[in-house]
Amino acid sequence: MKRLATMVIGTITMLALAGSASAALRSPQVVVNGGTLQGYLNGVGESINVSTDQQDIQQVANEFSPARDEMAVEYQILVAAREATSREMVPEQYRHLSPVELSQRIEALRSFIR
C-alpha cells in the first residue's frame, strides 16, 4: 500500500511540475545515417535520397513565393461581401458600396479572372 501511495504521489508531483513542451522545427532536418530507411524507400519504388533531399526541400520551401492574382483575390472578397449578412463582416474598404455596386464590380472582374 505504501508503494502504491508513493507512486501516486510521485505521479501527481510529476504532472504538477511538468510544463508544456514546445520547440521550433529543426532546421536543417536531422541527418539520416544508415541504409535501413533508404533501403525501404528504394524497395517501395521511391526515389528519395534521405541524405540530401531534406535540405533540398527545405531550401525550396524557404524560397517559394506563391503567385497571387490580385484581381482574383478582389473578386473573391467582393463575392463574399455581397453575400455577407452583416456589414460588420465586410472589409471596411467595401462597406460603402451598395449591393448593386458590388455586383457591377464583380461582373467587371469576372471577365479578367477566367
C-alpha positions as CSV (number, residue, x, y, z in Angstrom):
1,M,0.0,0.0,0.0
2,K,2.9,2.3,0.8
3,R,4.4,1.6,-2.6
4,L,1.1,2.5,-4.3
5,A,0.8,5.7,-2.4
6,T,4.4,6.7,-3.3
7,M,3.7,6.0,-6.9
8,V,0.5,8.1,-6.9
9,I,2.2,11.0,-5.1
10,G,5.2,10.8,-7.5
11,T,2.9,10.8,-10.5
12,I,0.9,13.8,-9.2
13,T,4.1,15.6,-8.4
14,M,5.5,15.0,-11.9
15,L,2.3,16.2,-13.5
16,A,2.2,19.3,-11.4
17,L,5.8,20.2,-12.1
18,A,5.7,19.3,-15.8
19,G,5.5,22.2,-18.2
20,S,4.1,22.1,-21.7
21,A,6.6,21.0,-24.3
22,S,7.3,23.2,-27.2
23,A,10.2,23.5,-29.7
24,A,10.9,25.0,-33.0
25,L,11.2,22.8,-36.0
26,R,14.6,21.5,-36.7
27,S,16.5,23.4,-39.3
28,P,18.1,21.7,-41.1
29,Q,16.4,18.4,-40.7
30,V,18.1,15.5,-38.8
31,V,20.7,13.8,-40.9
32,V,19.7,10.2,-41.5
33,N,22.7,7.8,-41.4
34,G,22.3,4.2,-42.3
35,G,20.7,2.2,-45.1
36,T,17.6,0.9,-43.5
37,L,15.3,3.8,-44.3
38,Q,16.9,4.3,-47.7
39,G,16.6,0.6,-48.4
40,Y,13.0,0.7,-47.6
41,L,12.3,3.7,-49.8
42,N,14.2,2.1,-52.7
43,G,12.3,-1.1,-52.1
44,V,8.9,0.6,-52.5
45,G,9.9,2.5,-55.6
46,E,10.6,5.9,-54.1
47,S,13.5,7.9,-55.4
48,I,14.1,9.9,-52.2
49,N,17.7,10.3,-51.1
50,V,17.4,10.6,-47.3
51,S,20.8,12.2,-47.1
52,T,20.2,15.2,-49.3
53,D,16.5,15.6,-50.2
54,Q,15.5,17.0,-46.8
55,Q,17.8,20.0,-47.3
56,D,16.7,20.4,-50.9
57,I,13.0,20.5,-50.0
58,Q,13.7,22.9,-47.1
59,Q,15.6,25.3,-49.4
60,V,12.8,25.2,-52.0
61,A,10.2,25.8,-49.3
62,N,12.1,28.8,-47.9
63,E,12.4,30.4,-51.4
64,F,8.9,29.6,-52.6
65,S,6.5,32.5,-53.0
66,P,3.1,31.6,-54.4
67,A,1.7,33.6,-57.3
68,R,-1.0,35.9,-56.2
69,D,-3.6,37.1,-58.6
70,E,-4.8,40.4,-57.1
71,M,-7.9,40.6,-59.3
72,A,-8.9,37.0,-58.3
73,V,-8.5,37.9,-54.6
74,E,-10.6,41.1,-55.0
75,Y,-13.2,39.1,-56.9
76,Q,-13.4,36.6,-54.0
77,I,-13.6,39.4,-51.4
78,L,-16.4,41.2,-53.4
79,V,-18.4,38.0,-53.7
80,A,-18.1,37.3,-50.0
81,A,-19.1,41.0,-49.3
82,R,-22.1,40.7,-51.5
83,E,-23.2,37.5,-49.7
84,A,-22.5,38.8,-46.2
85,T,-25.5,39.1,-43.9
86,S,-23.9,41.8,-41.8
87,R,-22.0,44.9,-42.8
88,E,-19.6,44.2,-39.9
89,M,-18.3,41.2,-41.8
90,V,-17.5,43.2,-44.9
91,P,-13.9,44.6,-45.1
92,E,-14.0,48.4,-44.4
93,Q,-12.9,49.4,-47.9
94,Y,-16.1,47.8,-49.4
95,R,-18.7,48.7,-46.7
96,H,-19.7,51.9,-48.6
97,L,-20.6,50.0,-51.8
98,S,-24.3,49.2,-52.4
99,P,-25.2,45.6,-53.4
100,V,-25.7,46.9,-57.0
101,E,-22.2,48.4,-57.0
102,L,-20.7,45.2,-55.6
103,S,-22.4,43.2,-58.3
104,Q,-21.2,45.6,-61.0
105,R,-17.6,45.4,-59.8
106,I,-17.9,41.6,-59.6
107,E,-19.1,41.4,-63.2
108,A,-16.3,43.7,-64.4
109,L,-13.7,41.5,-62.8
110,R,-15.3,38.2,-63.9
111,S,-14.0,38.5,-67.5
112,F,-10.4,39.1,-66.3
113,I,-10.2,36.1,-64.0
114,R,-11.5,33.3,-66.2
